[in-house]
């Protein structure tokens, strides 16, 4: 039956419902009661928004409690996918939900007496939880009592000794019956078997019903020395249940006056945890007789109040009732003590009284915190308001001593939201980042309102689970790799590494090449990458003369869902190796042949003999050539420019000089190790300049006259030279302007003039050595390409005397791979 918290039966409908329930309250009609209760759901008035159900105890497991999905406006088809469940605060799971139908049903036997003892109202509080999104619903299920327990007496028989002379109207206390049921199903009345002497007087106060035996007429010992009566306790169930106890009355000889208490009912209040031995109350009873018949002794009734006898005692002479056990409000908020006073006459006569002791609660119980986890871990991208646990706080004390407030004491991204009374939800209240903090210790402090207040602490550890919210990251967006040419195939030229701060699969990184439509080179045929380690492996041996640099991108991708990735650009620069020997250019390039040049006998010192030209396919210092001359011993007639290759005479001829001079010219580069080439030249001395025939070019004779044609020729040569110089300067400016920004760290352009009339030009990306002969009639331009990058390589300066010095610096940015 679905009702709302605070619901109440009203008017004629309420009485009608109660009558029907009483009519069907036998065990065989439990199901009938449930059906009637459901049908009369409309008799209940909704007062607040708390969703409540009611169910009779002892119904069969599987019995439906209510259509929970309908009452919560949930789609039945989504219950299973959204993991709809019932969360209990206790170990027993009394209720569950059918995910196919949405009905709440009884999961196991419910015994109200076991669950709530003598509590007037018995409720089971549960939480209904549904995910995606996560929502909590508070349910209160009232367990209704049925009359499944009969009243019973603690003693099957009880004895009374009554003097024959006792006057009618005197009352005698009896042992009370006990019924585990509550309300109308508990003890309602007592009945006494038919007899001539006694009747019952019923006392009803609150939830307790007691009976006293009243003497109606004088006893006659000679006629009835022993009287046996039957006391029956009847509950208010429908049908009623009952229990009996036999009363055995022994009629004694005359003892005129029985003791009389000053009050038939005493009331007293004591504090919880009242010290043992402390006085509770003093009873006073008097006997009108004299002597032994007037002496009074006090005692507590031995039967039917075992729990009282464990906690209280009475002084038989003074009537002082004192404490001998621990008084705990949470166990017994009140006591009913039955005492009696007896004289010492023969036969002894007695009287009884009742002492009601009310226990005042003290704040002696700290709150108890119970946490029920809804999620094993919290995702770091959990939204604010996501519930992760249910927190219940219980204080056994009553009143303000039992009023509790729970708070989170430390600074964490969580908070407590009040669900219902002392029930809370622990929810996300801020950003949760696993990379910043993998778990949180949430300190919950519950404090009551007692004086002084008591508190308790519970630390809840919340683990944060990882989500793929961080892509792999490289340490820098651009990587420069320097590889020597002719490096072996399969060598690791670079290892790129990306780190992912996520964990497990979200942090597992794999590497691959990122293909682009703009790729002009098939780099996949040149290099490969290990997807696990990031090692970049060469698939071929590189040749600087064919390929100087290439570029590609590496992508690092994690294994999360969805995967995240990042890129890095890799620039590969091929470094030149000295793997090419100098090559002598025509006309002296015939391998194995002997070349010849002629000079006149009258040649002055410095006479131009020949010019050896050579080139080297390498770059930089590997292509910077030097020329050396080898002559026969004792002959010191010729010299060669180390940088120009021009062979000239060192002095005039003498008669002692040979007519033919075999010369060997060695052309060497500046690589390590140095490579070289040789060329042989025979210089023949002739008597007349007319006999000179050279393979290179004839030396024209100087005309003593200076004609107009010579003037025009000179102007033309100067103009061409100026235009050439302007064009070269313009080219240098354009090259400097278009230089890629990644190479801007290298040195500025540099022009060097050599003593022999040659000059060199160097730039960040290329260097050209342009050589001119001082003899304009034999001028050639030789351009030497330089290796990259010259600014981090070697600088050469040409000194007078055709010598050079070298200064070398290593690359200052990235390590060169061997």
C-alpha positions, 0 to 999 in steps of 0.5 A: 500500500503506497502512502505518504509520510505522515499519512493518517486515517481520517473519519469514517474511512479510517474506522472502516479500514480498522474494522476490516483489518481486525476481521482478517487479522488471523494468520490464514488471512494475512494476504487478505489483509494486504489486498484490502489495505491496497484497495483502501489506499484512497483512504490515506491523506497525503500530508508531505512528500515522503514516499511511504509504503505499508506492509504486514509482517510475516507476509510471504517472500515475493509479496508485492509492496507497491509499484515503485517505478510508477510512483517514482515516474520511472520508465520500466524499460530503463530500470535494468540499463540504469542499474536501479537498486534498493540500498539497505542500511542493515545487513538484512535485505528485507526488500528488493525491486523487480527490474522487469515490472518495477514492483517493490517486493518482500525479499525475506521474512519480516518479523516486526517483533524481532525488528522493532520489539515493543516500538509502537511504530516499526519502519524500515528505511531504504534508499532507491538508487538509479544511475545515468544520471544518478538519483536517490529516492527515500523510501519509508516502509511501515511494518504493520503488526499482526496478532501472531503472539499470544499473551503469556505469564512468566509463571504458570502459577502464583501463590497467595497467603490470605488470613481467614480474618481478612476483611472484604475489599482488600486487594492483592497484586498479581503477576502481569501477562506479557504480549510481544505484539503491540497496540490492540494486539497486545494484552487488553484485559484479564478474566478470572474463573468463576468463584465465590470469594474473589473478583478482578479489578482491571487497571489500564494506563498507557500501554500497560494493563494490570489486574488486582485480586479483590476479596468479595466476601469473608473466607472460611478456612474450615470450608475452603482452606485452599482456593484455586483460581485461573487467571486469563490474559486476553489480547485485543486481536481479531480473533483474540489470543489468550494465556493463563496462569493458576492462582493458588490461595492458602487461607490462614488462621486469623491475623487481625490486621494486614500492613498498609502502605502509605500509597498504593502507587509511588512515582519517582524519577532518576537519572540514567547511570544512577550510581549503584547503592544510591537510594531511589525511594523509601516505602512506608507500610504500617500494621495496626497490630501490636507486637510481632503481628505489627512488625513489618518486613519489605520485599520485592515480588519474586516472580514476573519482574526478573529485570527489576530484581537485577537492577533494584533491591529493597531493605527489608527493615527500612523499605529503602529501594536502592540501585544495584545495577546499571540504569540505561535509558536506552535499554529501559526508559521506565520500570514498574516495581512491585513491592510488598510488606508482610507482618510477622504474625501467624499467619503472616499478612501482606500488602503490596504497592507499585513503584513507577520509576521514570529514567531521565536520559543523559547524553551518554551515547555518541552518534554512530555513523554508518556509510553505505558506498554506492560507487567503488570509485569516482570518475574524475569527470564526475559531475557536481551532485553525483552521489557516491555514498549514503551516510546515516547517523544514529544516536541512541539518546533521546530528545536533544541528546539524540538530535544529530548534525553531520558535517565534513570537517576537511577541505575536499570536493565533496559535501553532505546533502540531507535526504531525510532526518539523519540520512545524508548523501555524500555527493561531489561538490567540485572538480575531481582530478585524479592527476592532482589527487588520486584519493581523498580522505573525507572526514565526517563528524557527527555531533549531537545537541546534548550538554555537553555535546558528544561527537564521533568521526568517520573517515571515508576514503574516496578513490578517484578513477582515471578517465582519458582526459590528457593527451600524450605530450612531447617535451617540445613541438620540434625535434632536430635530428642530425644523421651522418651520411652512409650511416648503417641501415637499421640504426636508431637515429632518434627516440621520441618520447611522449608522456601521458599523465593518465594511467593504465590503458589511458596512459599507454602510448603508441607511436606512428607516422602522421601522413600528409598530402603535402609530403613530397618524399616517401619518408616511409621508405627511408625511416620506420618507427617502433610503435611501442618505444618511439625509436626511429630507425633508418631503412636506408643509408643516406647520401648527403650529395643526393638528400640533405634534409627531410621532414616528417611528423610523429603522432603519439596516441594513447589507448583510451576511449576515445583515444587522444593524440598529439604530434611532433615535427621531426627535421632530419639533417644529413651531415656530410662525410668525406666520401668523395675524392677531389676531381681534377677538371679539364684539361688536366683530367685525363687519368694516367696521362702526362700533361705538358706546359711550356714557358719561355726561358726569359720568364720573370719570377711570378710567370703564370704557368698553368692553373689546376682546377678541381672540384669535390662533390662533398661540402664544407671543409670536406670540399675545401681543396688545397693544392701542393706541388712536388718537384725533383730534388734540388729544383726550386723553380715553381710554386702553386697557390694552395687555394687557387691552384695556379702554378707560377715561377718563383725566380728567373731561369738559369743555365743550370736549370733543366729544360723539362721539369716534371711536376706532380700536383697534389689536390687534397680536401680538408676532410678527416681523413683527407682524400686527394687526387694527383695530376702530372705536368711536364713544364718545358722551357723554350727559347722563344715565346713563339714556340709556346703552345699550351693546352689551356690557352695562349698568352697574348702579347701585350700591344704597345699601342692603346687603341679605341677597341681596347678602350671599348673592351676595357669598358665592357669588361668593367661593366660586366664585372659591375653587373655581376657584382650587383647581381651577386649582392642581390642574390645574397640579399634575397637568400638572407630574406628567405632563410627559414626561421628555424635556421635563424640562429646561425651566423650572418653572411660573411665575405672574405677576401684572399691575398691572391685576389679571390674571395669567399661568401658564406651564408646560413644555409650555403657557402660559396667560394668564388676564386678569381685569378689576379691575371685577368687573362686567365680568370676562372670562377670556382664555386664550392658548396658548403655543408650545413650548417656552417655556423656550427661547423668550421670557419676558414680564413685565408692568410697571405702566403696561401695558408689557412687556419681552421676554427671548428665548433660543434653543433650547439642544439642537438646531438649528432647521431653517429 
